[in-house]
Amino acid sequence: MTERERMLAGELYDASDPELVAARARARQLLARYNAAPDRSLLAALFERLGANAVVEPPLYCDYGSNISIGEDFYANTGCVFLDCAGIEIGDRVLFGPNVQLYAATHPVETERRREGLEYALPITIGDDVWLGGAVVVLPGVTIGDRAVVGAGSVVTKDVPAEVVAAGNPCRPLHELEAVP
């Protein structure tokens, strides 16, 4: 397997691999252009998928971009960070407050493995009609269910069920959402 294949499979990989370094450099070039003069075509070139009517306010930061899939009618406020060493899947009609951070990338807890310079990543999935308040941090491997609302400043360490309001550090469900007639 290549290092990129290991990365996307959730296995330990070497981020200094030339193919990965080049892919991050490409993303930085596109991001620099986008952040200086927002143009949807730059996002379309960066992301795996960019749904209709998706809006991402600059500045935006990501590792690769090619592992990010965004649904329709998405809105991200300024300063978002997507560490997309694994897939980041964002549904339709999703809202992000400013400075939302999605961290698919992580490092081994074992000291020896970290000293080797290896890392790994786990995918993040965000369902349809989700709202993440400002400065929410989502950690590797987390799924946020459809229609969930995550309060500002929350650190999401575990899956959030559908149709709940959740908040805190660590983030936890506070109550279920009531059905709207």
Summary of the structure (lengths in Angstrom):
residues: 181
radius of gyration: 16.3
end to end distance: 51.4
largest distance: 55.7
contacts: 599
relative contact order: 0.12
helix: 20%
strand: 31%
